Amino acid sequence: MADVALLIVGMILGALAFSLVVGRHRARRLARLTDRLADATDPAEGLSAVQYPDRVLSSSIERLQTRIADVEALATTDQLTHLLNRLACLQVLATEIERANRYDRQLAVALIDIDHFKRVNDTHGHAVGDEVLRHVAGLLRANARAVDALGRYGGEEFLLVMPETDIDGGVASAENLRRAVGRASVRVPTSTGTVETTVTISIGVAGRHSTDSLDIDQLLREADGAMYGAKAFGRDQVHVYRPVDEDVALSRATIDADARTRAMEVGQAAFEASNLHLLEALRQRPGWAGGASQMIANLSADIGRAVGLSEGDIDRIRTASLLHDLGKLAIPDEILSKPAPLSAVEWRTIVEHPRIGQVVLEQAGAIRDAASIVLHHHEWFDGRGYPHGLAGSEIPIGSRIVAIADAYEAMISDRPYSLAMPHDAALEELRRQRGSQFDPDLVDVFIALVGDGLTETGERYGTTPSKRLVVAPPLAS
């Protein structure tokens, strides 16, 4: 009897010991599973790494996984646009800044703001405003690079974090987004039916300028300042933050306070006098000092027709070609007429004139559509121009057309810094610069149009060759 009792006690103790071992084993497996779920960026990844044989417990864990994923989405995703929310954006940015500082890598950020969004809300209501936000968010998501992080920063603002990207690369990506949004239309319901319209965005880009460590607050302040700079210069454009430094490349110099003031004054005068009065004022000045050139306007229009542009686009290009050097009105004549080489400070003033002209046109009512063409008419096809360093098709086609006509007119005309060259020599210079300074296809079209040196009325382009031929500097026309 005693032996039976001892056997039973032994069995009970053995069962308890076995249960303890199995329980500890299961507890450890559960601990590993919860650790995987806690550490995984995607809860599904954590669950797939460890499978549990108990069906009831496995089902409970799956429900827990789904709940964790839902909570994670609520915590990191903007519910309207389905992009990252502000907190998640800042977490991504902080992580990328830490990595860039640790490994001395490049990093750029862009703040994106929908233009005139308050007007949309006030005019059509917040439901339409929400639809516009979803529309823009979808376009940004579809056109952003896969390596970049995009989120809604707040209100109508979005934040784009671009790892391993320098400032110029950030500007190029931002320009791609700006064009993608501007080209797409959105249907907006109104009281009289549905209206199809377009939305534009202004973008500020900032990034690493030197080997100094990046700071999240400073980087966001710089991007924010650049974005408001884009809005101040007329919206629907990309503006980049660059620290003021006399030694940096002058092609991306910002407008100083005095030049900006003069530009605003000229712009207000243009608005009050309208475009016809403005053109009359420009006729009193020589072409090299900002005067309107009918030759450039006609040549630009001819190129536009030859490549099949619409009449509306041709009209905008004609207007822009007449006013392309309008910004020179805000530059002192002693600099414009100086025959000797310009100093660094004087050259900085000269390269401001496309932006100054844009400021003028943005305030000039009926002719503001020409502003973007004027802004970019000194961009080079290979990306070495100013003010934004755009390249290829990133440059508006109107700007590429005006650049060719402007350069041709500059070469066949006497200027303070150069004597005129004959028609054939000017065409040869255009051929030499095709693909670098100028759009090669448009150069071919231009040469086909004017190759014989005769206008449609039989007049001859160019002048009698001078004894001393001096080619005008390509960037200073």
C-alpha positions as CSV (number, residue, x, y, z in Angstrom):
1,M,0.0,0.0,0.0
2,A,2.8,2.3,0.9
3,D,4.5,1.5,-2.4
4,V,1.4,2.5,-4.3
5,A,1.1,5.8,-2.4
6,L,4.7,6.6,-3.2
7,L,4.1,5.8,-6.8
8,I,1.2,8.1,-7.0
9,V,3.1,10.9,-5.3
10,G,6.0,10.3,-7.7
11,M,3.7,10.5,-10.7
12,I,2.1,13.7,-9.4
13,L,5.5,15.3,-8.8
14,G,6.7,14.2,-12.2
15,A,3.6,15.6,-13.9
16,L,4.2,18.9,-12.1
17,A,7.8,19.0,-13.1
18,F,6.9,18.2,-16.7
19,S,4.2,20.9,-16.7
20,L,6.7,23.4,-15.3
21,V,9.2,22.6,-18.0
22,V,6.7,22.7,-20.8
23,G,5.1,25.9,-19.3
24,R,8.5,27.6,-19.1
25,H,9.2,26.5,-22.7
26,R,5.9,27.9,-23.9
27,A,6.4,31.0,-21.9
28,R,9.8,31.6,-23.5
29,R,8.3,31.0,-27.0
30,L,5.6,33.5,-26.2
31,A,8.2,36.0,-24.9
32,R,10.2,35.6,-28.1
33,L,7.0,36.2,-30.2
34,T,6.0,39.3,-28.3
35,D,9.6,40.6,-28.6
36,R,9.4,40.1,-32.4
37,L,6.0,41.8,-32.5
38,A,7.4,44.7,-30.4
39,D,10.5,45.2,-32.5
40,A,9.1,44.6,-36.0
41,T,8.3,47.7,-38.1
42,D,5.5,45.6,-39.6
43,P,3.7,43.4,-37.1
44,A,3.0,40.7,-39.8
45,E,6.8,40.2,-40.1
46,G,7.1,39.5,-36.4
47,L,4.3,37.0,-36.5
48,S,5.5,35.1,-39.5
49,A,8.9,34.6,-37.9
50,V,7.5,32.6,-35.0
51,Q,4.6,30.2,-35.4
52,Y,2.7,28.8,-32.4
53,P,1.1,25.3,-32.6
54,D,-1.9,26.0,-30.3
55,R,-4.7,27.0,-32.7
56,V,-6.7,28.9,-30.0
57,L,-3.6,30.8,-28.9
58,S,-2.5,31.3,-32.5
59,S,-5.9,32.9,-33.4
60,S,-5.6,35.2,-30.4
61,I,-2.2,36.3,-31.4
62,E,-3.4,37.0,-34.9
63,R,-6.1,39.2,-33.6
64,L,-3.5,40.9,-31.4
65,Q,-1.3,41.4,-34.5
66,T,-4.2,43.0,-36.4
67,R,-4.9,45.3,-33.5
68,I,-1.3,46.3,-33.2
69,A,-1.2,47.1,-36.9
70,D,-4.4,49.2,-36.6
71,V,-2.9,51.2,-33.6
72,E,0.4,51.6,-35.4
73,A,-1.5,53.0,-38.5
74,L,-3.5,55.4,-36.3
75,A,-0.3,56.6,-34.6
76,T,1.7,57.2,-37.8
77,T,-0.7,57.8,-40.6
78,D,-2.7,60.9,-41.5
79,Q,-6.3,59.6,-41.9
80,L,-7.2,62.1,-44.7
81,T,-4.3,61.6,-47.1
82,H,-3.0,58.2,-45.9
83,L,0.5,59.7,-45.8
84,L,2.8,59.8,-42.7
85,N,1.5,62.2,-40.1
86,R,3.5,65.0,-38.6
87,L,4.9,63.0,-35.7
88,A,6.0,60.2,-38.0
89,C,7.6,62.6,-40.4
90,L,9.6,64.2,-37.6
91,Q,10.7,60.7,-36.4
92,V,11.9,59.8,-39.9
93,L,13.7,63.1,-40.3
94,A,15.4,62.7,-36.9
95,T,16.5,59.3,-37.8
96,E,17.9,60.4,-41.2
97,I,19.6,63.4,-39.6
98,E,21.3,61.2,-37.1
99,R,22.5,58.8,-39.8
100,A,23.7,61.7,-42.0
101,N,25.6,63.2,-39.2
102,R,27.2,59.9,-38.1
103,Y,28.3,58.9,-41.6
104,D,28.8,62.4,-43.1
105,R,26.1,61.8,-45.7
106,Q,23.9,64.2,-47.7
107,L,20.3,64.9,-46.8
108,A,17.7,67.3,-48.2
109,V,14.2,68.2,-47.1
110,A,11.4,69.9,-48.9
111,L,8.4,71.7,-47.4
112,I,5.5,71.7,-49.8
113,D,2.5,74.1,-49.5
114,I,-0.7,74.2,-51.7
115,D,-1.1,77.6,-53.2
116,H,-4.3,79.6,-52.4
117,F,-5.7,76.7,-50.4
118,K,-7.6,79.1,-48.0
119,R,-9.4,80.5,-51.0
120,V,-10.5,77.0,-52.0
121,N,-11.9,76.3,-48.5
122,D,-13.6,79.7,-48.3
123,T,-15.1,79.5,-51.8
124,H,-16.1,75.8,-52.0
125,G,-16.1,74.6,-48.4
126,H,-13.9,72.2,-46.4
127,A,-15.2,69.1,-48.2
128,V,-13.8,70.3,-51.4
129,G,-10.6,71.4,-49.6
130,D,-10.3,67.8,-48.3
131,E,-10.7,66.5,-51.8
132,V,-7.9,68.8,-53.1
133,L,-5.7,67.6,-50.2
134,R,-6.2,64.0,-51.2
135,H,-5.6,64.9,-54.9
136,V,-2.3,66.6,-54.2
137,A,-1.2,63.9,-51.7
138,G,-1.9,61.2,-54.3
139,L,0.2,63.0,-57.0
140,L,3.0,63.6,-54.6
141,R,3.0,60.0,-53.5
142,A,2.9,58.7,-57.1
143,N,5.8,61.0,-58.2
144,A,8.1,60.9,-55.2
145,R,11.1,58.6,-55.2
146,A,10.7,55.2,-53.5
147,V,13.6,56.0,-51.1
148,D,12.1,59.3,-49.9
149,A,9.7,59.7,-47.0
150,L,6.6,61.8,-47.6
151,G,4.1,63.0,-45.0
152,R,1.5,65.6,-44.2
153,Y,3.2,68.2,-42.1
154,G,0.1,70.1,-41.1
155,G,-2.9,71.8,-42.8
156,E,-2.0,72.1,-46.5
157,E,1.7,71.5,-46.0
158,F,3.6,68.3,-46.8
159,L,7.2,67.3,-45.8
160,L,9.5,65.3,-48.0
161,V,12.6,63.8,-46.5
162,M,15.3,62.9,-49.2
163,P,18.1,60.7,-47.8
164,E,21.5,60.6,-49.7
165,T,20.5,63.7,-51.7
166,D,22.3,67.0,-52.0
167,I,20.6,70.3,-52.4
168,D,20.7,70.3,-56.2
169,G,19.2,66.8,-56.3
170,G,16.5,68.0,-53.8
171,V,15.6,70.9,-56.1
172,A,15.4,68.6,-59.1
173,S,13.1,66.2,-57.2
174,A,11.0,69.1,-56.0
175,E,10.7,70.5,-59.5
176,N,9.4,67.1,-60.7
177,L,6.7,67.2,-58.0
178,R,5.8,70.8,-58.8
179,R,5.3,70.0,-62.5
180,A,3.4,66.8,-61.8
181,V,0.9,68.6,-59.6
182,G,0.6,71.6,-62.0
183,R,-0.1,69.3,-65.0
184,A,-2.9,67.3,-63.3
185,S,-6.5,68.6,-63.1
186,V,-8.9,68.0,-60.3
187,R,-12.7,68.1,-60.6
188,V,-14.3,70.5,-58.0
189,P,-18.0,70.5,-57.4
190,T,-19.6,73.9,-57.4
191,S,-23.2,75.3,-57.1
192,T,-23.5,75.3,-60.9
193,G,-21.9,71.9,-61.4
194,T,-18.5,70.3,-61.5
195,V,-15.6,72.4,-62.6
196,E,-12.2,71.0,-63.7
197,T,-9.3,73.1,-62.4
198,T,-5.6,72.8,-61.6
199,V,-3.7,73.2,-58.3
200,T,-0.2,74.6,-57.9
201,I,2.3,74.1,-55.1
202,S,5.2,76.2,-53.7
203,I,8.2,74.2,-52.4
204,G,11.1,75.2,-50.1
205,V,14.2,73.0,-50.2
206,A,17.0,72.9,-47.6
207,G,19.8,70.6,-46.8
208,R,23.5,70.2,-45.9
209,H,25.7,73.1,-47.0
210,S,29.0,72.1,-45.4
211,T,30.5,69.5,-43.1
212,D,28.7,71.0,-40.1
213,S,26.2,68.7,-38.3
214,L,22.6,69.0,-39.3
215,D,20.0,70.2,-36.7
216,I,16.4,69.3,-37.1
217,D,15.0,72.7,-36.0
218,Q,17.4,74.7,-38.1
219,L,16.8,72.5,-41.2
220,L,13.0,72.9,-40.9
221,R,13.4,76.7,-40.4
222,E,15.5,76.9,-43.5
223,A,13.0,74.9,-45.5
224,D,10.1,76.9,-44.2
225,G,11.9,80.2,-45.1
226,A,12.6,78.9,-48.6
227,M,9.0,77.9,-49.0
228,Y,7.7,81.3,-48.0
229,G,10.3,82.8,-50.4
230,A,8.8,80.7,-53.2
231,K,5.4,82.2,-52.3
232,A,6.8,85.7,-52.1
233,F,8.1,85.3,-55.6
234,G,4.8,84.4,-57.1
235,R,4.0,80.8,-56.0
236,D,4.1,77.7,-58.2
237,Q,7.9,77.4,-58.0
238,V,10.7,75.9,-56.0
239,H,12.9,78.1,-53.8
240,V,16.1,76.8,-52.2
241,Y,17.7,78.0,-49.0
242,R,21.4,78.9,-49.5
243,P,23.4,80.8,-46.9
244,V,24.8,84.2,-47.9
245,D,28.4,83.7,-48.9
246,E,30.4,86.0,-51.2
247,D,32.5,83.0,-52.3
248,V,29.7,80.6,-53.4
249,A,28.6,80.2,-57.0
250,L,27.0,83.5,-58.1
251,S,24.5,81.7,-60.4
252,R,22.3,81.0,-57.4
253,A,22.6,84.4,-55.6
254,T,19.5,85.7,-53.9
255,I,18.1,89.2,-54.4
256,D,19.4,91.8,-52.0
257,A,17.0,94.1,-50.2
258,D,17.6,97.2,-52.4
259,A,17.1,95.2,-55.6
260,R,14.0,93.7,-54.3
261,T,12.6,97.1,-53.3
262,R,13.3,98.5,-56.8
263,A,11.7,95.4,-58.4
264,M,8.6,95.8,-56.3
265,E,8.4,99.5,-57.3
266,V,8.7,98.7,-61.0
267,G,6.2,95.9,-60.6
268,Q,3.7,98.2,-59.0
269,A,4.2,100.7,-61.8
270,A,3.7,97.9,-64.4
271,F,0.4,96.9,-62.7
272,E,-0.9,100.4,-62.7
273,A,0.1,101.3,-66.2
274,S,-0.8,97.9,-67.7
275,N,1.3,96.0,-70.2
276,L,1.0,98.4,-73.1
277,H,2.3,101.3,-71.1
278,L,5.1,99.1,-69.8
279,L,6.2,98.1,-73.3
280,E,6.1,101.8,-74.3
281,A,8.5,102.5,-71.5
282,L,10.8,99.7,-72.5
283,R,11.0,100.9,-76.0
284,Q,12.9,103.9,-74.7
285,R,15.8,101.7,-73.6
286,P,18.3,99.8,-75.6
287,G,18.0,96.0,-75.7
288,W,21.1,95.4,-73.5
289,A,19.5,97.6,-70.8
290,G,16.1,95.8,-70.6
291,G,14.4,97.3,-73.6
292,A,11.8,95.3,-75.6
293,S,13.1,93.7,-78.7
294,Q,10.6,93.0,-81.5
295,M,13.1,90.8,-83.2
296,I,13.4,88.4,-80.2
297,A,9.6,88.4,-79.9
298,N,9.1,87.5,-83.6
299,L,11.8,84.8,-83.6
300,S,10.4,83.3,-80.4
301,A,6.9,83.2,-81.8
302,D,8.2,81.6,-85.1
303,I,10.0,78.8,-83.1
304,G,6.9,78.2,-81.1
305,R,4.8,77.8,-84.2
306,A,7.4,75.5,-85.8
307,V,7.3,73.1,-82.8
308,G,3.5,73.1,-82.7
309,L,2.7,75.1,-79.6
310,S,-0.8,76.5,-79.1
311,E,-1.6,80.1,-79.8
312,G,-2.0,80.7,-76.1
313,D,1.5,79.4,-75.4
314,I,2.9,81.5,-78.3
315,D,1.2,84.6,-76.9
316,R,2.8,84.0,-73.5
317,I,6.2,83.4,-75.1
318,R,5.9,86.5,-77.2
319,T,5.1,88.6,-74.1
320,A,7.9,87.0,-72.1
321,S,10.4,87.6,-75.0
322,L,9.4,91.3,-75.0
323,L,9.9,91.5,-71.3
324,H,12.6,88.9,-70.6
325,D,15.2,91.4,-69.5
326,L,12.6,93.6,-67.6
327,G,14.5,93.0,-64.4
328,K,17.4,95.1,-65.7
329,L,15.3,98.2,-65.0
330,A,16.1,97.6,-61.4
331,I,19.9,97.4,-62.0
332,P,21.9,100.6,-62.2
333,D,22.8,101.7,-65.7
334,E,26.5,102.2,-64.8
335,I,26.7,98.4,-64.3
336,L,24.7,97.5,-67.4
337,S,26.8,99.8,-69.6
338,K,30.2,99.0,-68.1
339,P,32.5,97.9,-70.9
340,A,35.2,96.5,-68.6
341,P,34.9,93.2,-66.7
342,L,32.3,93.2,-63.9
343,S,33.4,92.7,-60.3
344,A,31.9,89.8,-58.3
345,V,29.4,92.1,-56.6
346,E,28.4,93.7,-59.9
347,W,28.0,90.2,-61.5
348,R,25.9,89.2,-58.6
349,T,23.6,92.1,-59.3
350,I,23.4,91.2,-63.0
351,V,22.4,87.6,-62.4
352,E,19.5,88.8,-60.2
353,H,17.6,90.2,-63.2
354,P,15.5,87.1,-64.1
355,R,14.2,86.9,-60.6
356,I,13.6,90.7,-60.4
357,G,11.7,90.5,-63.7
358,Q,9.6,87.7,-62.3
359,V,8.8,89.9,-59.3
360,V,7.7,92.7,-61.6
361,L,5.5,90.4,-63.8
362,E,3.8,88.7,-60.8
363,Q,2.4,92.1,-59.9
364,A,1.6,93.2,-63.4
365,G,-1.9,91.8,-63.7
366,A,-2.5,90.6,-67.3
367,I,1.1,89.8,-68.1
368,R,1.9,87.7,-65.0
369,D,1.6,84.5,-67.1
370,A,5.0,85.3,-68.6
371,A,6.7,85.3,-65.2
372,S,7.9,81.7,-65.2
373,I,9.4,82.1,-68.7
374,V,11.2,85.2,-67.7
375,L,12.5,83.6,-64.5
376,H,14.1,80.7,-66.3
377,H,15.4,82.2,-69.5
378,H,19.0,82.0,-68.3
379,E,18.9,78.3,-67.4
380,W,21.3,76.2,-69.4
381,F,20.2,72.9,-71.0
382,D,23.0,71.1,-69.2
383,G,21.9,72.5,-65.8
384,R,24.7,75.1,-65.4
385,G,22.5,78.2,-65.7
386,Y,20.7,80.3,-63.2
387,P,18.7,81.0,-61.0
388,H,17.7,77.4,-60.2
389,G,20.1,75.2,-62.2
390,L,17.4,73.4,-64.1
391,A,18.3,71.1,-66.9
392,G,16.7,69.7,-70.1
393,S,13.0,69.4,-70.0
394,E,12.9,70.8,-66.5
395,I,13.3,74.2,-68.1
396,P,9.9,75.6,-69.5
397,I,9.9,75.4,-73.2
398,G,9.1,79.1,-73.5
399,S,12.3,79.9,-71.6
400,R,14.3,77.6,-73.8
401,I,12.9,79.3,-76.9
402,V,13.5,82.9,-75.6
403,A,17.1,81.9,-74.6
404,I,18.0,81.1,-78.2
405,A,16.3,84.2,-79.7
406,D,17.8,86.4,-77.0
407,A,21.3,85.0,-77.5
408,Y,21.1,85.4,-81.3
409,E,19.9,89.0,-81.1
410,A,22.7,89.8,-78.5
411,M,25.4,88.4,-80.9
412,I,24.3,90.3,-84.0
413,S,23.9,93.6,-82.1
414,D,26.5,96.0,-80.7
415,R,26.7,96.1,-76.9
416,P,28.9,97.9,-74.4
417,Y,30.9,94.8,-73.8
418,S,31.0,93.4,-77.4
419,L,30.8,94.3,-81.1
420,A,28.2,92.8,-83.4
421,M,29.0,89.6,-85.3
422,P,27.6,88.6,-88.7
423,H,24.6,86.3,-89.0
424,D,26.6,83.2,-90.0
425,A,29.0,83.5,-87.1
426,A,26.0,83.9,-84.7
427,L,24.5,80.7,-86.0
428,E,27.8,78.9,-85.7
429,E,28.0,80.0,-82.0
430,L,24.5,78.6,-81.5
431,R,25.6,75.3,-83.0
432,R,28.6,75.2,-80.7
433,Q,26.4,75.7,-77.7
434,R,23.7,73.2,-78.6
435,G,23.2,70.6,-75.9
436,S,25.1,72.6,-73.4
437,Q,23.6,76.1,-73.2
438,F,20.7,75.6,-75.5
439,D,18.1,72.9,-76.3
440,P,19.7,71.1,-79.3
441,D,16.3,70.4,-81.0
442,L,15.2,74.0,-80.7
443,V,18.6,75.2,-82.1
444,D,18.0,73.0,-85.2
445,V,14.5,74.5,-85.6
446,F,15.8,78.0,-85.2
447,I,18.6,77.5,-87.8
448,A,16.1,76.0,-90.2
449,L,13.9,79.1,-89.8
450,V,16.6,81.8,-90.2
451,G,19.5,80.0,-91.9
452,D,19.3,82.1,-95.0
453,G,19.6,85.2,-92.9
454,L,16.4,86.7,-94.3
455,T,13.2,87.6,-92.4
456,E,9.7,86.9,-93.8
457,T,9.7,90.5,-95.2
458,G,13.0,90.0,-97.0
459,E,15.1,92.0,-94.5
460,R,18.5,90.6,-93.6
461,Y,19.4,89.5,-90.1
462,G,22.7,90.5,-88.6
463,T,25.1,93.4,-89.4
464,T,28.2,94.1,-91.5
465,P,31.1,92.2,-89.9
466,S,33.1,94.4,-87.5
467,K,36.9,94.5,-87.7
468,R,37.1,93.1,-84.2
469,L,34.6,90.3,-83.3
470,V,34.0,89.8,-79.6
471,V,31.6,87.1,-78.6
472,A,29.3,88.3,-75.8
473,P,29.5,86.3,-72.6
474,P,26.8,83.6,-72.9
475,L,25.3,84.3,-69.5
476,A,25.2,88.1,-69.7
477,S,22.9,88.8,-72.6
